Amino acid sequence: MIKNYTDHAANERTFLAWVRTAIAVVGFGMAAASLSRTETDVWSGVLLLVTAIIVIIVAYVRMRWLRARIISDEELDDSSLAHDALMVLLIIALIAMLTMFSLHVT
């Protein structure tokens, strides 16, 4: 059995939830734009995909960083600035992606 398996599994589930969210927002944005009667700009679709990629990259970096902390045997401080910064970056990227979604659909 893998040491701290439940922590690793929870970390990977969280990463996959961010990936699913990014894919769903892009999918809904593309579908809604194709169903609308007005023509959408190409740049909004490209920016929607780019922000989704940013969300996935930041989520991956956060998952790898947390994996290293789970593996570590030393006692770590829970008030880490890097962890908070990664979470803020992830939320900002998600908000940017949702903004691109709304620009793409309208």
TORKOL-4160 file (C-alpha; in steps of 0.2 Angstrom, whole numbers, padded with zeros to 4 digits, m for minus):
106
<pt num="1" X="0000" Y="0000" Z="0000"/>
<pt num="2" X="0006" Y="0018" Z="m0004"/>
<pt num="3" X="0010" Y="0028" Z="0011"/>
<pt num="4" X="m0003" Y="0042" Z="0014"/>
<pt num="5" X="m0013" Y="0034" Z="0000"/>
<pt num="6" X="m0029" Y="0043" Z="0004"/>
<pt num="7" X="m0021" Y="0060" Z="0004"/>
<pt num="8" X="m0013" Y="0057" Z="m0013"/>
<pt num="9" X="m0030" Y="0051" Z="m0020"/>
<pt num="10" X="m0039" Y="0066" Z="m0013"/>
<pt num="11" X="m0025" Y="0077" Z="m0021"/>
<pt num="12" X="m0027" Y="0069" Z="m0038"/>
<pt num="13" X="m0046" Y="0070" Z="m0037"/>
<pt num="14" X="m0045" Y="0089" Z="m0034"/>
<pt num="15" X="m0034" Y="0091" Z="m0049"/>
<pt num="16" X="m0046" Y="0081" Z="m0060"/>
<pt num="17" X="m0060" Y="0091" Z="m0054"/>
<pt num="18" X="m0051" Y="0107" Z="m0060"/>
<pt num="19" X="m0048" Y="0099" Z="m0076"/>
<pt num="20" X="m0066" Y="0093" Z="m0078"/>
<pt num="21" X="m0071" Y="0111" Z="m0074"/>
<pt num="22" X="m0060" Y="0118" Z="m0087"/>
<pt num="23" X="m0066" Y="0106" Z="m0100"/>
<pt num="24" X="m0084" Y="0109" Z="m0096"/>
<pt num="25" X="m0083" Y="0128" Z="m0097"/>
<pt num="26" X="m0074" Y="0127" Z="m0114"/>
<pt num="27" X="m0086" Y="0114" Z="m0121"/>
<pt num="28" X="m0101" Y="0124" Z="m0115"/>
<pt num="29" X="m0094" Y="0140" Z="m0122"/>
<pt num="30" X="m0091" Y="0132" Z="m0139"/>
<pt num="31" X="m0108" Y="0124" Z="m0140"/>
<pt num="32" X="m0117" Y="0139" Z="m0135"/>
<pt num="33" X="m0107" Y="0150" Z="m0147"/>
<pt num="34" X="m0111" Y="0137" Z="m0161"/>
<pt num="35" X="m0130" Y="0137" Z="m0157"/>
<pt num="36" X="m0131" Y="0156" Z="m0156"/>
<pt num="37" X="m0137" Y="0166" Z="m0172"/>
<pt num="38" X="m0123" Y="0179" Z="m0171"/>
<pt num="39" X="m0106" Y="0175" Z="m0177"/>
<pt num="40" X="m0092" Y="0175" Z="m0163"/>
<pt num="41" X="m0075" Y="0181" Z="m0165"/>
<pt num="42" X="m0061" Y="0169" Z="m0167"/>
<pt num="43" X="m0050" Y="0177" Z="m0154"/>
<pt num="44" X="m0063" Y="0174" Z="m0140"/>
<pt num="45" X="m0062" Y="0155" Z="m0144"/>
<pt num="46" X="m0044" Y="0156" Z="m0144"/>
<pt num="47" X="m0043" Y="0165" Z="m0127"/>
<pt num="48" X="m0056" Y="0153" Z="m0120"/>
<pt num="49" X="m0044" Y="0139" Z="m0124"/>
<pt num="50" X="m0029" Y="0148" Z="m0118"/>
<pt num="51" X="m0037" Y="0152" Z="m0101"/>
<pt num="52" X="m0043" Y="0134" Z="m0099"/>
<pt num="53" X="m0025" Y="0128" Z="m0102"/>
<pt num="54" X="m0019" Y="0140" Z="m0089"/>
<pt num="55" X="m0031" Y="0133" Z="m0077"/>
<pt num="56" X="m0025" Y="0116" Z="m0080"/>
<pt num="57" X="m0007" Y="0120" Z="m0079"/>
<pt num="58" X="m0009" Y="0130" Z="m0062"/>
<pt num="59" X="m0019" Y="0115" Z="m0056"/>
<pt num="60" X="m0006" Y="0103" Z="m0061"/>
<pt num="61" X="0008" Y="0113" Z="m0052"/>
<pt num="62" X="m0003" Y="0114" Z="m0037"/>
<pt num="63" X="m0005" Y="0095" Z="m0037"/>
<pt num="64" X="0013" Y="0092" Z="m0039"/>
<pt num="65" X="0018" Y="0104" Z="m0025"/>
<pt num="66" X="0005" Y="0096" Z="m0013"/>
<pt num="67" X="0011" Y="0079" Z="m0018"/>
<pt num="68" X="0029" Y="0084" Z="m0013"/>
<pt num="69" X="0022" Y="0090" Z="0004"/>
<pt num="70" X="0012" Y="0074" Z="0007"/>
<pt num="71" X="0028" Y="0063" Z="0003"/>
<pt num="72" X="0039" Y="0074" Z="0015"/>
<pt num="73" X="0042" Y="0066" Z="0032"/>
<pt num="74" X="0046" Y="0082" Z="0040"/>
<pt num="75" X="0033" Y="0092" Z="0050"/>
<pt num="76" X="0028" Y="0106" Z="0038"/>
<pt num="77" X="0020" Y="0123" Z="0043"/>
<pt num="78" X="0002" Y="0124" Z="0037"/>
<pt num="79" X="0002" Y="0142" Z="0034"/>
<pt num="80" X="0012" Y="0142" Z="0018"/>
<pt num="81" X="0012" Y="0157" Z="0007"/>
<pt num="82" X="0016" Y="0147" Z="m0009"/>
<pt num="83" X="0000" Y="0136" Z="m0007"/>
<pt num="84" X="m0011" Y="0152" Z="m0005"/>
<pt num="85" X="m0003" Y="0160" Z="m0020"/>
<pt num="86" X="m0006" Y="0144" Z="m0030"/>
<pt num="87" X="m0024" Y="0144" Z="m0025"/>
<pt num="88" X="m0026" Y="0162" Z="m0029"/>
<pt num="89" X="m0018" Y="0160" Z="m0046"/>
<pt num="90" X="m0030" Y="0145" Z="m0049"/>
<pt num="91" X="m0045" Y="0155" Z="m0044"/>
<pt num="92" X="m0040" Y="0170" Z="m0055"/>
<pt num="93" X="m0037" Y="0159" Z="m0070"/>
<pt num="94" X="m0054" Y="0151" Z="m0067"/>
<pt num="95" X="m0062" Y="0168" Z="m0067"/>
<pt num="96" X="m0053" Y="0174" Z="m0082"/>
<pt num="97" X="m0059" Y="0158" Z="m0091"/>
<pt num="98" X="m0077" Y="0161" Z="m0086"/>
<pt num="99" X="m0075" Y="0179" Z="m0092"/>
<pt num="100" X="m0069" Y="0173" Z="m0109"/>
<pt num="101" X="m0084" Y="0161" Z="m0109"/>
<pt num="102" X="m0096" Y="0175" Z="m0107"/>
<pt num="103" X="m0087" Y="0185" Z="m0120"/>
<pt num="104" X="m0087" Y="0171" Z="m0132"/>
<pt num="105" X="m0106" Y="0167" Z="m0130"/>
<pt num="106" X="m0112" Y="0185" Z="m0131"/>
